[in-house]
Amino acid sequence: MREFDVLVLGGGVGGMMSAIYAKRRGLDVAIIESMMLGGTLWQIEKIENFPSYAEVSGAELAENFIKQIKHLRVEVINDEVVDVDFSAEKKVLAGKKERYSAKSVIIASGLSYNKLGSNEDDFLGRGVSYCAVCDANFYKNKDVAVASKKGSGIKGALELANVCKSVTILDSGDMSMYAKYNKNDKIKVISNVKDLKVEGKNFVEGVAFTVEGDEKSLPTSALFVELGKKPNTMLFKDLKLDENGYILTDEYMETSIKGVFAVGDIRAGKLKQLVCACSDGAIAGQNA
Ligand SMILES: Cc1cc2nc3c(=O)[nH]c(=O)nc-3n(C[C@H](O)[C@H](O)[C@H](O)COP(=O)(O)OP(=O)(O)OC[C@H]3O[C@@H](n4cnc5c(N)ncnc54)[C@H](O)[C@@H]3O)c2cc1C
């Protein structure tokens, strides 16, 4: 078993920032990442709300972070953590390849977005988005659509209506009551939408769907998939979670188990954004 002072589970922005702070305190730190350092950054076409950049791609930001991790000589282990044991003072992470232990563990394994399950992946970052807060501004004065299930798209639609010309909620259920009481003229609602798929060459140009068997189409510049998200907490059932499954922490980012911290999208924070993951990481890395 390999031993460290601090193990960081997940190499997205939250995990990398945690490692940067812990390493600069002179601790022996490793990040365990199953895919690639950068995490969700690789899915982001354009970012306008990261400090000091008017505009930057997720890939460029990921590359800069990776340079910083290398510069600080943080060890990066390519492994997928499949089990954890937080019962003793030394916490254990079991990877597919090896077992690791540390006095402190920082969980930074992010969340997964529920997918539409049609051809959305072909248009990811080219009109398909999972984050209205992040991407609304790229569709200023444009017509956009929101894929929704039992009203899951309402919050995103309201966010989009602040900047977009029109927002059409395409809900797979019955949204007649919402449509009746909706006071926002920019928001239209279509209920009982099935077989939703994206149309376009390189970018989203429209969506096709059926309503009670009738084929329909709608021109749109973007499709926001707002079907809910779930934190990657399958391994952490012993930690206190909130009602939606996110890990609860105190102000030091420490969870209900001493020596176990959580940062970024997996934590029960109010906003899931890069700067929030950075801030969480700084606090956890300083206290782990
Ligand atoms: C399409 C899109 C656009 C966005 N745009 C913006 C934006 O413009 N501005 C903004 O501020 N925010 C934006 N966000 C949100 C932002 O990307 C996230 O808030 C942030 O990246 C979360 O970082 P994280 O470190 O918590 O998680 P992640 O980046 O998700 O990293 C988690 C990492 O953990 C790894 N991992 C998971 N489980 C395991 C395991 N068992 N073993 C080993 N490794 C594991 C994963 O491979 C991943 O690399 C956007 C999100 C999306 C999806």
Ligand as a Chemical Component Dictionary entry (heavy atoms), coordinates in Angstrom:
data_LIG
# 
_chem_comp.id                   LIG 
_chem_comp.type                 NON-POLYMER 
_chem_comp.pdbx_formal_charge   0 
_chem_comp.three_letter_code    LIG 
# 
loop_
_chem_comp_atom.comp_id 
_chem_comp_atom.atom_id 
_chem_comp_atom.alt_atom_id 
_chem_comp_atom.type_symbol 
_chem_comp_atom.charge 
_chem_comp_atom.model_Cartn_x 
_chem_comp_atom.model_Cartn_y 
_chem_comp_atom.model_Cartn_z 
_chem_comp_atom.pdbx_ordinal 
LIG C1  C1  C 0 -20.808 22.129 -20.345 1  
LIG C2  C2  C 0 -20.345 22.824 -19.101 2  
LIG C3  C3  C 0 -19.964 24.147 -19.157 3  
LIG C4  C4  C 0 -19.526 24.792 -18.006 4  
LIG N1  N1  N 0 -19.145 26.090 -18.114 5  
LIG C5  C5  C 0 -18.687 26.741 -17.010 6  
LIG C6  C6  C 0 -18.269 28.101 -17.108 7  
LIG O1  O1  O 0 -18.314 28.715 -18.175 8  
LIG N2  N2  N 0 -17.837 28.697 -15.970 9  
LIG C7  C7  C 0 -17.784 28.049 -14.759 10 
LIG O2  O2  O 0 -17.345 28.646 -13.776 11 
LIG N3  N3  N 0 -18.185 26.764 -14.641 12 
LIG C8  C8  C 0 -18.637 26.089 -15.731 13 
LIG N4  N4  N 0 -19.064 24.795 -15.631 14 
LIG C9  C9  C 0 -19.039 24.152 -14.296 15 
LIG C10 C10 C 0 -17.612 23.714 -13.950 16 
LIG O3  O3  O 0 -17.067 23.008 -15.043 17 
LIG C11 C11 C 0 -17.611 22.828 -12.706 18 
LIG O4  O4  O 0 -18.206 23.548 -11.634 19 
LIG C12 C12 C 0 -16.188 22.420 -12.281 20 
LIG O5  O5  O 0 -15.456 21.939 -13.377 21 
LIG C13 C13 C 0 -16.266 21.358 -11.190 22 
LIG O6  O6  O 0 -14.972 20.907 -10.889 23 
LIG P1  P1  P 0 -14.757 19.648 -9.940  24 
LIG O7  O7  O 0 -13.274 19.575 -9.720  25 
LIG O8  O8  O 0 -15.651 19.706 -8.777  26 
LIG O9  O9  O 0 -15.266 18.378 -10.768 27 
LIG P2  P2  P 0 -14.855 17.788 -12.183 28 
LIG O10 O10 O 0 -14.264 18.777 -13.087 29 
LIG O11 O11 O 0 -16.070 17.052 -12.646 30 
LIG O12 O12 O 0 -13.707 16.720 -11.838 31 
LIG C14 C14 C 0 -13.977 15.494 -11.212 32 
LIG C15 C15 C 0 -12.846 14.536 -11.587 33 
LIG O13 O13 O 0 -12.912 13.375 -10.753 34 
LIG C16 C16 C 0 -12.584 12.240 -11.530 35 
LIG N5  N5  N 0 -13.179 11.077 -10.865 36 
LIG C17 C17 C 0 -14.498 10.866 -10.596 37 
LIG N6  N6  N 0 -14.669 9.697  -9.950  38 
LIG C18 C18 C 0 -13.412 9.137  -9.821  39 
LIG C19 C19 C 0 -12.940 7.919  -9.244  40 
LIG N7  N7  N 0 -13.759 7.035  -8.674  41 
LIG N8  N8  N 0 -11.607 7.657  -9.276  42 
LIG C20 C20 C 0 -10.742 8.557  -9.846  43 
LIG N9  N9  N 0 -11.153 9.728  -10.419 44 
LIG C21 C21 C 0 -12.457 10.010 -10.391 45 
LIG C22 C22 C 0 -13.214 12.538 -12.892 46 
LIG O14 O14 O 0 -12.583 11.777 -13.922 47 
LIG C23 C23 C 0 -12.929 14.032 -13.025 48 
LIG O15 O15 O 0 -11.722 14.297 -13.690 49 
LIG C24 C24 C 0 -19.489 24.100 -16.764 50 
LIG C25 C25 C 0 -19.881 22.764 -16.695 51 
LIG C26 C26 C 0 -20.294 22.128 -17.852 52 
LIG C27 C27 C 0 -20.688 20.677 -17.786 53 
# 
loop_
_chem_comp_bond.comp_id 
_chem_comp_bond.atom_id_1 
_chem_comp_bond.atom_id_2 
_chem_comp_bond.value_order 
_chem_comp_bond.pdbx_ordinal 
LIG C1  C2  SING 1  
LIG C2  C3  SING 2  
LIG C2  C26 DOUB 3  
LIG C3  C4  DOUB 4  
LIG C4  N1  SING 5  
LIG C4  C24 SING 6  
LIG N1  C5  DOUB 7  
LIG C5  C6  SING 8  
LIG C5  C8  SING 9  
LIG C6  O1  DOUB 10 
LIG C6  N2  SING 11 
LIG N2  C7  SING 12 
LIG C7  O2  DOUB 13 
LIG C7  N3  SING 14 
LIG N3  C8  DOUB 15 
LIG C8  N4  SING 16 
LIG N4  C9  SING 17 
LIG N4  C24 SING 18 
LIG C9  C10 SING 19 
LIG C10 O3  SING 20 
LIG C10 C11 SING 21 
LIG C11 O4  SING 22 
LIG C11 C12 SING 23 
LIG C12 O5  SING 24 
LIG C12 C13 SING 25 
LIG C13 O6  SING 26 
LIG O6  P1  SING 27 
LIG P1  O7  DOUB 28 
LIG P1  O8  SING 29 
LIG P1  O9  SING 30 
LIG O9  P2  SING 31 
LIG P2  O10 DOUB 32 
LIG P2  O11 SING 33 
LIG P2  O12 SING 34 
LIG O12 C14 SING 35 
LIG C14 C15 SING 36 
LIG C15 O13 SING 37 
LIG C15 C23 SING 38 
LIG O13 C16 SING 39 
LIG C16 N5  SING 40 
LIG C16 C22 SING 41 
LIG N5  C17 SING 42 
LIG N5  C21 SING 43 
LIG C17 N6  DOUB 44 
LIG N6  C18 SING 45 
LIG C18 C19 SING 46 
LIG C18 C21 DOUB 47 
LIG C19 N7  SING 48 
LIG C19 N8  DOUB 49 
LIG N8  C20 SING 50 
LIG C20 N9  DOUB 51 
LIG N9  C21 SING 52 
LIG C22 O14 SING 53 
LIG C22 C23 SING 54 
LIG C23 O15 SING 55 
LIG C24 C25 DOUB 56 
LIG C25 C26 SING 57 
LIG C26 C27 SING 58 
# 
